[in-house]
Amino acid sequence: MTENAPRRLAELTGGMGQKLEEIKGKPVTVIALNFEVRPVHKLDPKSGAQLEELEDKEVCIITCEGDARYYTFSTPLITKLTEVNAEDLPAIAVFDIKDISGGRRVWTIS
């Protein structure tokens, strides 16, 4: 008699998946976009170090073909993704990072 492998807890709790960086620069077929607010640790504004205090932050969970899930906390990217109508999915996308003035970086979609 063979035992079934236990399920991953993330499957049972609706885990967010992997960081969007995992598919940076690769074409993917996006089948769903879900927007949530989750508690995350605040970051020190000067050092960027993680603090004990929590804050609510919007996250977008991007489901791709094959049910692979990726997430982003990038506010500008989330703002762009909210413009997509669910009826228009699936759609092919390439997520990339672009350097902008002031040493900042932003996510782009092509």
N, C-alpha and C positions, 0 to 999 in steps of 0.2 A: 504494500500500500504506500503510495507516494503522498507526502504532505505538500500542500500548497504553500508557496512562499508567502510570508506575511506582506500585506500592503504597506506602502510607505505612508507615514503619518501626514505628509504634505498632501497626499491624494485625498485624505479624509477631511482635511481642514481647509481645502481650497488654497493651497500654497501658491505663491506668486510665480514660481518658475525660476528661470535663470536671469541674470542681468542682461540687458539689451546688448551690452558690449560683446556677448558671445556670438552675435550674428552681424556685428558691424561690418559693413561693406559687402555683405552677401545678399543676393536676391532671395527673398522669401515670399510665400503666399500667405497673406494675412487673412484669416477667416473670421476673427472676432476681436473687438476692442471692448474692454470692460474698465470702467472708471470707479475707483473706490477711494475712501479716505482711511488711512491706517495710522496708528500711533508709531512714531519712530523717534529715536534719540536725537535731541537737538545737537548741533555742532557748534563748537566754540568759533565765533566769528573771526578771531585773529589766527588761531592755530589750526582750526579745522578738526580738532580732536573731538571725539564723541563725548557728550556729557550724559549724566544720569537722567536729566529731565527729559520728558517725552513731549512731543508736539504732534498734532494731527497734520498729516501731509497727504495731498492727493497723489495717487499712483495710477498708472495705466497698465493693465495687464493685456498683453498682445498675444493672442492665440494664433499660431501658424498651422499650416497644413501638417497633418500627422499629430495634432494636439500638443505640439511643443509650445510651451508658454514662456514668455519673456516679460520683464517689467522695466518701467522707467519712472523715476520721480522728477524728471526734467519738466519744469513748468512750461517753458516755451513749446516743447514737443507735445506735451499733453494738450495744450491749447490748440495746436494744429490738428491733432488727432480727433478732438471733439467735433471738428468740422466734417468728419466722415460719417455718412449715413450708413447704418447697418445694412440697408438694402443694397448698397453698392459693393459689399464684400461678397466673395473673396476678391482681393486685389494684390498685385505683385508690388513689393516695396523693397528698397535698399535703404537701410538706416546707416548714416555715416556721421562723423563728427567733423565740424569745420572750425578752424581757428578764426577768431574775429579780433577786432582791435581791443587793446587793453589786456591782452594775454588770456582772454576768455575763449571758451569753446562752446559750441552749440550743436545740437543734433539736427541733421537735415534728413529729408525723405526724398528719394528720387525713384 
